[in-house]
Amino acid sequence: MSDYVVEWAGGPVKSIKKGFKAAAIEAGLPDVSPHVLRHTAAVHMAEAGVSMEEIAQFLGHSNSRITESVYARYSPDHLRKAADALEFE
């Protein structure tokens, strides 16, 4: 436990951006940013069938319409009704 929200070696981290960038480069992922991780998490949730409302809450969106406009296409149920209408027996 520490007095700091984010720490390294018992002291405060001076720059989270620099620390994240260094960790990403060390991991061989130089183009990864916190935004990319956030987007990836939301896509995985949508692909797993998590509701847009829940994803919106998780991401802190005040309106689920924002979430739907970006992430609905990754949901397995997105456009399912439209696709089912075209099935022939």
C-alpha positions, -999 to +999 in steps of 0.1 A: +000+000+000+012+035-008+002+071-006+002+072-044-024+060-069+003+049-093+038+042-080+071+028-091+097+016-065+078+033-037+076+067-053+051+085-075+051+080-112+060+113-128+044+107-162+019+079-168+020+087-205+058+081-207+056+050-185+028+035-206+047+043-238+079+027-224+060-004-213+043-007-247+076-005-265+092-030-242+063-054-250+069-049-287+037-029-291+049+006-300+016+018-315-006+007-285-021+035-264-046+035-235-073+044-261-065+013-281-068-009-250-101+007-241-114+002-277-102-034-277-119-041-244-152-027-257-150-047-289-144-079-269-174-071-247-196-065-278-184-097-294-193-116-262-228-103-264-226-078-236-254-052-240-246-018-253-260-002-221-235-022-200-206-014-223-216+023-222-216+022-184-182+004-183-167+030-206-183+059-188-204+070-217-233+092-206-255+080-235-255+045-249-261+059-284-225+069-286-215+033-277-239+018-302-227+040-330-191+027-325-194-008-312-228-023-322-213-037-354-191-060-333-221-076-315-232-110-328-268-099-326-262-067-347-284-069-378-294-105-369-331-097-375-323-083-409-302-113-418-328-137-406-354-121-428-334-131-458-331-168-449-351-191-471-363-225-463 
